[in-house]
């Protein structure tokens, strides 16, 4: 069954390519036409700084249309119009380093000639990973003006001590809503909330009127309002739309037209490719009390990249809780009850053991002639049995709720993946998702066991009476303990040894990259180029790999490693279509072939912030081992908020998926 699900998941990239390409071409201006708006001018001096953003957009559109020379010309014009316009520089493969715009090769030359970086590497090589070591290195970097390296070390100090004053000050962190954020992040969040309030005030009256008309007794008025509702495509309108629908459903007219109204809102959300709409559709697909709404919302999810919503569904699935109760009785009336609750999770098994001890004060010196040993024992056994019944009842309630939720989630997965049947066992879905992403694990399972001890001490003289209540009030105490066992190593999509990764110091074989190294990365949505620290390195056992051949270079990667494909976004190596154009810092490169090859040990990274890195002489953009974050970018730096999921696109991608399933 798991293999069948994997086959369904494998069909998702095909529809993702069709969708994202159609999205790129379904804006008001196709890439070719968009690029044609800015033909190279014989008078480049006519370009002013205000023209730079549009020139960059046209350059990226030209690149998507395959016009490499036009891309270069337009980017050159944008940089000439505004020499410090970052997106133009990033798209030319440059980043600001040490106060100047440089290519990665120029950065490497600069770093290798600067004694500060050489001294820093020497210090790092002998330093440990303790907070004190990071603090010392941070202060050394501060004195020597190595700002990126300084921030990395202060970040490690903050992880160990969130109240460290100097680390907070140097990182510019403020307390905000229970966490630590930079001033820029706090300002951005406040601005977002203010904008959300303005959007709510702007859209809610409009949608209240539409919802009122949509519940009218006049058919013509109702149909016109529902059509306007379904045509909504601005994600800023979502809070106002939902609030208006909620308030209308509280009225008698709204209750009578409930299905039509909520389906209209669902159709509006389906128009929006942004992740906020995906989350709203996911909520409706799982939680709506109307079956037709759940169906429509799930179908609206089908054209979207699986990585945008399937991980959330997988995380929400719950395996049933198993309860085990053991009771041990002693002749003196002491009873020990051990309740064990076990639940399987995607990557580990959780076990909670609660031991409850019913002890007798002065058991050895008690006057046996005055105490009925059998009565004492029976009282303790009855109490233990009652507690066990309560535990079992709670487990049954929790499992029933989980089963109902699982059935809803599995119904969504069935619709979105086009499956004819779905397994009832949630572990089959977890296994299928793991296989789809080419994840591997050690044979041992990571278990986590926690222990809690409760002790009750009773004093009995003829009739039982409680002398000391809960553990904390008398003898004994509650002692929670927990420790992971058999910590399993997890391996992910990765590259073969020898793959070059771009560090500040230049291309370096991936097996030599260390935690704390600064690697070249690109933000998929904005296109920003920057160096980001490596947070983790991994090595897998020998795994199935493919050879991705480009015109002048080739890469050996596991089947699950993700490359950025122009017009489609992140695709795994096994999903790369023939002649796919991979994103490189200076334009796209066509795939010549993707061929299976011998299994080899492979290496990968986790990169802070952007979760990407750049590999090879070709300077390809690849993802680290984490799951990609949602984005509507069709190429790094070109994300159009007006992109629409047209109905014909939904139909074509659904048909494509259905064909793949068959």
C-alpha positions in Angstrom: 0.0 0.0 0.0 2.8 2.4 0.9 4.3 1.9 -2.6 1.0 2.8 -4.2 0.8 6.0 -2.2 4.4 6.8 -3.2 3.3 6.5 -6.8 0.5 9.0 -6.2 2.9 11.4 -4.5 5.3 11.0 -7.4 2.7 12.3 -9.8 2.4 15.6 -7.9 5.6 17.2 -9.4 4.2 16.8 -12.9 1.1 18.8 -12.1 3.3 21.2 -10.1 5.3 21.9 -13.3 2.2 22.4 -15.3 0.7 24.6 -12.7 3.6 26.9 -11.9 4.5 27.3 -15.6 0.9 28.2 -16.3 0.9 30.6 -13.3 4.0 32.3 -14.7 2.3 32.6 -18.1 -1.2 33.5 -16.8 -0.3 36.9 -15.4 -1.6 39.8 -17.3 1.8 39.9 -19.1 3.5 36.7 -20.3 7.3 36.6 -19.8 8.0 37.0 -23.5 5.6 40.0 -23.8 6.8 41.4 -20.5 10.4 41.3 -21.7 9.4 42.8 -25.0 8.2 45.9 -23.2 11.8 46.8 -22.5 13.9 46.2 -25.6 17.5 47.3 -25.3 17.5 51.1 -25.8 20.1 53.0 -27.7 20.0 55.6 -25.0 20.5 53.7 -21.7 20.9 57.0 -20.0 17.1 57.3 -20.2 16.9 54.7 -17.3 16.4 56.3 -13.9 16.6 54.6 -10.5 12.9 54.3 -10.4 13.1 52.1 -13.5 15.4 49.5 -11.9 12.6 47.3 -10.3 10.7 47.0 -13.5 13.8 46.3 -15.5 14.7 43.4 -13.1 11.2 42.0 -13.5 11.5 42.1 -17.2 14.9 40.5 -17.1 13.6 37.6 -15.1 10.6 37.2 -17.3 13.0 37.2 -20.3 15.0 34.5 -18.6 11.9 32.3 -18.1 11.1 32.8 -21.8 14.6 31.6 -22.7 16.0 35.0 -23.8 19.4 34.8 -22.0 21.0 37.7 -23.8 18.0 39.9 -23.2 18.1 39.0 -19.5 21.8 40.1 -19.3 21.1 43.4 -21.1 18.1 44.3 -18.9 20.0 43.5 -15.7 22.9 45.6 -16.9 20.5 48.5 -17.5 18.9 48.0 -14.1 22.3 48.1 -12.4 23.3 51.2 -14.4 20.1 52.9 -13.4 20.7 52.3 -9.7 24.1 51.0 -8.9 23.0 50.0 -5.4 19.7 48.3 -6.3 20.2 44.9 -4.6 17.9 42.7 -6.7 19.7 43.8 -9.9 23.1 42.9 -8.3 21.8 39.6 -6.9 20.5 38.5 -10.3 23.9 39.3 -11.7 25.4 36.9 -9.2 26.8 39.6 -6.9 26.4 40.3 -3.2 27.6 43.1 -1.0 30.5 41.9 1.0 32.8 44.0 3.2 31.2 47.2 1.8 31.5 46.3 -1.9 29.5 44.4 -4.6 31.4 41.3 -5.5 31.0 38.0 -7.2 31.5 34.8 -5.1 34.9 34.4 -6.8 35.9 37.9 -5.8 34.7 37.3 -2.3 36.9 34.2 -2.1 39.9 36.1 -3.3 39.3 38.9 -0.8 38.8 36.5 2.1 41.9 34.4 1.3 44.0 37.5 1.2 42.8 38.9 4.5 44.7 37.8 7.6 41.7 38.3 9.8 39.8 35.4 8.2 42.9 33.2 8.4 43.3 33.9 12.1 39.6 33.3 12.7 39.8 29.9 11.0 42.8 29.0 13.2 40.9 30.0 16.4 37.8 28.2 15.3 39.7 25.0 14.6 40.8 24.6 18.2 37.7 26.1 19.9 35.0 24.0 21.4 31.2 24.3 21.1 30.4 25.5 24.6 28.7 28.9 25.2 31.9 30.2 26.6 33.8 29.2 23.5 31.2 30.9 21.3 31.2 34.0 23.4 35.0 34.3 23.2 34.9 33.9 19.4 32.0 36.4 19.1 34.1 39.0 21.0 37.1 38.3 18.8 35.1 38.7 15.7 33.6 41.9 17.1 37.0 43.4 17.6 38.1 42.3 14.2 34.9 43.5 12.4 33.9 40.1 11.1 30.2 40.8 11.4 28.6 37.7 9.9 30.9 35.4 11.9 30.2 37.4 15.1 26.4 37.0 14.6 26.7 33.3 14.3 28.6 32.9 17.5 26.3 35.3 19.4 23.3 33.3 18.2 24.8 30.2 19.8 25.3 32.1 23.0 21.6 33.2 22.9 20.5 29.6 22.4 22.3 28.6 25.6 21.4 31.8 27.6 18.4 33.8 26.2 19.1 36.5 28.8 22.7 37.2 27.8 22.8 41.0 27.7 25.7 41.5 25.3 24.4 38.8 22.9 21.0 40.5 22.8 22.5 43.9 22.2 24.9 42.8 19.5 22.1 40.8 17.7 19.7 43.7 18.1 17.1 41.4 19.8 14.0 42.6 21.6 11.5 40.7 23.7 8.2 40.5 21.8 5.2 38.3 22.5 7.2 35.8 24.5 10.1 35.5 22.1 13.3 37.3 21.0 13.2 39.1 17.6 15.3 41.6 15.8 14.1 45.2 15.6 13.4 44.7 11.9 11.3 41.6 12.6 9.3 43.4 15.3 8.7 46.4 13.1 7.7 44.2 10.2 5.2 42.2 12.4 3.7 45.4 13.7 3.4 46.8 10.2 1.8 43.5 9.1 -0.8 43.7 11.8 -1.6 47.3 11.1 -2.1 46.5 7.5 -4.3 43.5 8.4 -6.5 45.8 10.4 -6.8 48.2 7.5 -7.5 45.4 5.1 -10.2 44.1 7.5 -11.8 47.5 7.8 -11.7 47.9 4.0 -13.0 44.6 2.9 -15.5 43.5 5.6 -18.2 46.0 4.7 -18.0 45.0 1.0 -18.3 41.3 1.8 -21.1 41.9 4.4 -23.1 43.4 1.6 -22.2 40.6 -0.9 -23.1 38.0 1.7 -26.4 39.7 2.4 -27.1 39.7 -1.4 -25.9 36.1 -1.7 -28.6 35.0 0.8 -31.4 37.1 -0.9 -34.7 35.5 -1.9 -34.2 36.9 -5.4 -32.4 34.4 -7.5 -30.8 37.0 -9.8 -29.4 39.1 -6.9 -28.2 35.9 -5.2 -26.4 34.6 -8.3 -24.7 37.9 -9.1 -23.4 38.2 -5.5 -22.2 34.7 -5.4 -20.4 35.2 -8.7 -18.7 38.3 -7.3 -17.8 36.4 -4.2 -16.2 33.5 -6.1 -14.2 36.0 -8.3 -12.3 37.3 -5.2 -8.6 36.8 -5.7 -6.8 39.2 -3.3 -5.3 37.4 -0.3 -5.6 40.6 1.7 -9.3 40.1 1.6 -9.3 36.7 3.4 -9.9 38.0 7.0 -12.7 40.3 5.9 -14.3 37.6 3.7 -14.2 35.0 6.5 -15.6 37.4 9.1 -18.4 38.5 6.8 -19.3 34.9 6.1 -19.2 34.0 9.8 -21.5 36.8 10.7 -23.9 36.1 7.9 -24.1 32.4 8.9 -25.5 33.5 12.3 -28.6 35.0 10.5 -31.6 32.9 9.5 -31.0 33.8 5.9 -27.4 32.7 6.2 -28.3 29.4 7.8 -30.7 28.7 4.9 -28.0 29.4 2.3 -25.0 28.1 4.3 -23.7 25.6 1.7 -23.8 28.1 -1.2 -22.1 30.8 0.9 -19.3 28.7 2.2 -18.7 27.1 -1.2 -18.5 30.6 -2.6 -15.8 31.5 -0.1 -14.0 28.2 -0.9 -14.0 29.1 -4.6 -12.5 32.5 -3.8 -9.7 30.9 -1.8 -9.0 28.5 -4.7 -8.2 31.6 -6.9 -5.3 32.5 -4.6 -1.9 30.6 -4.9 -0.5 32.3 -1.8 0.2 30.1 1.2 -2.3 31.9 3.4 -5.1 30.7 1.1 -3.6 27.2 1.2 -3.9 27.2 5.0 -7.5 28.4 4.9 -8.4 25.7 2.3 -6.7 23.1 4.4 -8.7 24.1 7.5 -12.0 23.9 5.5 -10.9 20.5 3.9 -10.4 19.0 7.3 -12.7 20.9 9.7 -15.8 22.0 7.8 -19.0 20.3 9.0 -20.3 20.4 5.4 -19.1 17.4 3.3 -19.5 19.3 0.0 -17.2 22.1 1.4 -14.6 19.6 2.5 -14.7 18.1 -1.0 -14.4 21.4 -2.8 -11.6 22.6 -0.5 -9.6 19.4 -1.0 -10.0 19.6 -4.7 -8.7 23.2 -4.6 -5.5 21.9 -2.9 -4.7 19.4 -5.7 -2.9 21.8 -8.1 -0.7 23.1 -5.3 2.8 21.7 -4.5 2.5 18.8 -2.1 5.1 20.2 0.2 2.9 23.2 0.9 0.2 21.1 2.7 1.0 17.4 3.0 3.6 17.9 5.8 0.8 19.6 7.9 -1.6 16.7 7.2 1.1 14.1 8.1 1.8 16.0 11.4 -1.9 16.0 12.3 -2.3 12.3 11.8 -2.3 10.5 15.2 -1.7 6.8 15.8 -3.9 5.3 18.6 -2.7 5.3 22.1 -2.2 1.9 23.7 -2.7 1.6 27.4 -1.1 -1.1 29.6 -1.8 -1.4 33.4 0.1 -3.6 35.7 -0.8 -4.0 39.4 1.5 -5.5 42.0 0.2 -6.2 45.5 2.1 -7.0 48.7 0.8 -8.9 51.8 1.1 -5.9 54.0 -1.5 -4.0 51.8 1.0 -2.0 49.7 -0.1 -1.8 46.1 2.0 -0.5 43.1 0.1 0.3 39.9 2.1 1.0 36.7 0.2 2.6 33.8 2.0 2.8 30.5 0.7 4.9 27.6 2.4 4.2 24.3 1.9 6.1 21.0 3.7 5.7 17.7 4.8 9.0 16.1 6.4 9.5 12.6 10.0 9.2 13.8 9.8 7.7 17.2 7.7 5.9 19.8 6.5 7.7 22.9 6.0 5.9 26.2 4.8 7.5 29.4 4.9 5.5 32.5 3.1 6.6 35.6 3.7 4.6 38.8 1.3 5.1 41.6 2.2 3.6 45.0 -0.3 3.0 47.8 1.8 2.5 50.8 1.0 1.8 54.5 2.6 3.8 57.2 4.4 1.7 59.8 3.7 -1.5 58.0 6.2 -3.5 60.0 5.3 -2.2 63.4 1.5 -2.3 63.0 -0.7 -4.1 65.4 -2.0 -6.9 63.2 -4.7 -7.8 65.7 -6.3 -4.4 65.2 -5.8 -4.2 61.4 -7.6 -6.2 58.8 -4.9 -6.8 56.2 -7.4 -8.0 53.6 -9.5 -4.9 54.0 -6.5 -2.7 53.5 -5.4 -4.6 50.4 -8.9 -4.6 49.0 -9.2 -0.9 49.5 -5.9 -0.2 47.7 -6.8 -2.6 44.9 -10.2 -1.0 44.4 -8.6 2.5 44.3 -6.1 1.2 41.7 -8.8 -0.4 39.6 -10.8 2.9 39.7 -7.8 4.9 38.5 -7.1 2.3 35.8 -10.8 2.6 34.6 -10.4 6.4 34.4 -7.2 6.1 32.4 -8.8 3.6 30.0 -11.8 5.8 29.5 -9.6 8.8 28.7 -7.6 6.8 26.2 -10.8 5.6 24.5 -12.1 9.2 24.2 -8.8 10.4 22.9 -8.5 7.6 20.4 -12.1 8.1 19.1 -11.4 11.8 18.5 -8.1 11.0 16.8 -9.8 8.4 14.6 -12.4 10.9 13.5 -9.8 13.5 12.7 -7.6 10.9 10.9 -10.6 9.9 8.7 -11.0 13.5 7.7 -7.3 13.9 6.9 -7.1 10.7 5.0 -10.1 11.8 2.9 -8.2 15.0 2.0 -5.2 12.9 1.1 -7.3 10.6 -1.0 -8.8 13.6 -3.0 -5.6 15.6 -3.4 -3.6 12.5 -4.5 -6.3 11.0 -6.6 -6.1 7.7 -4.7 -8.8 5.1 -5.1 -8.3 3.7 -1.6 -6.5 4.8 1.5 -4.9 2.8 4.3 -6.5 3.0 7.7 -3.1 2.7 9.4 -1.6 6.2 9.7 1.9 4.7 9.9 1.5 3.6 6.2 1.0 7.3 5.3 4.1 8.3 7.3 6.1 5.6 5.6 4.8 6.6 2.1 5.8 10.3 2.7 9.2 9.2 3.9 9.7 7.1 0.8 8.4 9.9 -1.5 11.0 12.2 0.0 13.7 9.6 -0.3 14.4 9.8 3.5 16.3 7.0 5.2 16.5 6.0 8.8 18.5 3.6 10.9 16.8 0.4 11.7 16.5 1.3 15.4 13.5 3.3 16.4 14.0 6.4 18.5 12.0 5.8 21.7 11.3 8.4 24.3 10.2 7.3 27.7 9.1 9.5 30.6 8.5 8.3 34.1 6.3 9.9 36.8 6.0 8.5 40.3 3.1 9.3 42.6 3.2 8.0 46.2 0.3 8.0 48.7 1.0 7.0 52.3 -1.9 5.8 54.4 -2.0 5.1 58.2 -4.5 2.4 59.1 -5.8 1.5 62.6 -8.9 -0.7 62.3 -10.8 1.6 59.9 -8.6 3.0 57.0 -8.0 6.7 57.1 -5.7 8.9 55.1 -2.7 10.3 57.0 -0.8 12.0 54.2 -2.3 12.9 50.9 -0.3 13.4 47.7 3.3 12.7 47.4 4.4 16.3 47.8 2.5 16.7 51.0 3.8 13.6 52.8 6.4 11.0 52.3 7.7 10.6 48.8 7.3 12.9 45.9 6.4 13.2 42.2 9.6 12.5 40.2 9.2 12.9 36.5 12.0 11.6 34.5 12.6 11.2 30.8 15.4 10.3 28.5 15.6 9.4 24.8 16.8 5.9 24.0 18.4 4.6 20.8 18.8 8.0 19.2 18.4 7.1 15.5 20.4 8.9 12.9 18.3 10.3 10.2 19.6 10.8 6.6 18.1 12.9 3.9 18.6 13.9 0.3 22.2 14.7 -0.3 25.2 14.9 -2.6 28.2 12.6 -3.3 31.6 13.4 -1.9 33.5 15.9 -4.0 30.5 18.1 -4.8 31.7 21.6 -4.6 29.9 23.9 -2.2 30.5 27.7 -2.3 31.9 29.0 1.0 33.2 32.5 1.6 36.7 31.0 0.9 35.5 29.6 -2.4 34.3 26.1 -3.7 34.9 23.4 -1.1 34.1 19.7 -1.3 30.9 19.0 0.6 32.5 16.4 2.9 34.9 19.1 4.2 32.1 21.6 5.1 31.8 22.1 8.9 29.2 23.4 11.2 29.6 27.2 11.4 31.0 27.6 7.9 29.4 30.4 5.9 28.0 29.1 2.7 26.6 31.0 -0.3 22.8 30.9 -0.2 19.9 32.5 -2.1 16.4 33.3 -0.7 13.9 31.7 -3.1 11.2 34.4 -2.9 13.3 37.6 -2.9 16.4 36.3 -4.7 18.7 37.8 -2.1 22.2 36.4 -2.2 24.1 36.1 1.1 26.3 33.9 3.2 24.6 31.9 5.9 26.0 29.6 8.5 25.8 25.8 8.4 23.8 24.6 11.3 24.2 20.8 10.8 26.1 18.4 8.5 25.0 14.9 7.7 26.3 11.8 6.0 24.2 8.9 4.9 25.0 5.3 4.3 25.3 4.2 0.7 22.0 5.3 -1.0 20.5 5.1 -4.5 21.7 8.1 -6.5 21.3 9.7 -9.9 23.8 11.5 -12.1 22.4 14.9 -13.2 24.2 15.9 -16.4 24.5 19.5 -17.5 26.2 20.8 -20.6 29.6 21.3 -18.8 29.2 19.7 -15.4 27.5 16.8 -13.7 26.3 16.2 -10.1 25.8 12.9 -8.3 22.9 13.3 -5.8 20.4 11.1 -4.1 17.0 10.8 -5.8 15.4 13.1 -3.3 17.7 16.1 -3.4 15.9 19.2 -4.6 17.0 21.5 -7.3 15.3 24.8 -8.3 13.7 24.3 -11.7 12.8 27.6 -13.5 9.1 28.0 -13.8 8.4 25.1 -11.5 10.2 25.6 -8.2 11.8 22.9 -6.1 11.8 19.4 -7.7 13.7 16.3 -6.5 16.3 14.8 -8.8 14.1 11.9 -9.5 11.4 14.3 -10.7 13.5 16.4 -13.1 11.8 16.3 -16.5 13.8 16.1 -19.8 15.4 19.4 -20.7 14.4 21.1 -17.4 16.1 24.4 -16.8 17.9 24.5 -13.5 18.5 27.9 -11.7 22.0 29.1 -11.5 23.3 32.4 -10.3 23.9 33.8 -13.8 20.9 32.2 -15.6 19.4 28.8 -16.3 21.1 25.6 -17.4 19.4 22.8 -19.2 19.5 19.3 -17.9 21.0 16.9 -20.5 20.2 13.7 -18.8 19.3 12.2 -15.4 20.7 8.7 -15.0 20.8 6.2 -12.1 24.3 5.2 -11.0 25.9 3.1 -8.3 25.1 3.7 -4.6 27.5 5.9 -2.7 27.8 7.6 0.7 26.3 11.1 0.5 26.6 14.4 2.4 24.2 17.2 3.1 23.7 20.4 5.2 21.2 22.4 7.1 21.7 26.1 6.3 20.4 28.9 8.5 17.6 31.2 7.3 17.4 30.6 3.5 17.8 26.8 3.7 19.6 26.7 0.4 23.2 26.6 -0.9 25.1 26.9 -4.1 27.0 24.0 -5.7 29.4 23.4 -8.5 31.3 25.5 -11.0 27.9 26.2 -12.6 26.7 27.7 -9.3 23.4 25.8 -9.1 20.9 26.6 -6.4 19.9 23.6 -4.4 17.9 23.1 -1.2 19.3 21.8 2.1 17.8 18.8 3.8 14.8 20.5 5.3 11.3 20.6 3.7 10.9 23.6 1.3 9.0 26.6 2.6 6.0 27.6 0.5 6.6 30.2 -2.2 4.8 31.5 -5.3 8.1 32.5 -7.0 8.6 31.1 -10.5 12.2 32.0 -10.3 14.1 33.4 -7.3 13.2 37.1 -7.2 10.0 37.0 -9.3 6.9 36.3 -7.2 3.8 38.0 -8.5 1.0 38.4 -5.9 -1.5 38.7 -8.7 -0.9 35.1 -9.9 -4.2 33.3 -10.4 -5.1 29.6 -10.4 -7.4 29.7 -13.4 -10.1 27.1 -13.5 -8.8 25.7 -16.8 -5.4 25.3 -15.1 -7.0 23.4 -12.3 -8.8 21.1 -14.7 -5.7 20.4 -16.8 -3.5 19.6 -13.8 -6.2 17.4 -12.3 -6.5 15.5 -15.5 -2.7 15.2 -15.6 -2.7 13.8 -12.1 -5.6 11.4 -12.8 -3.7 10.1 -15.9 -0.6 9.5 -13.8 -2.5 7.7 -11.1 -4.1 5.4 -13.7 
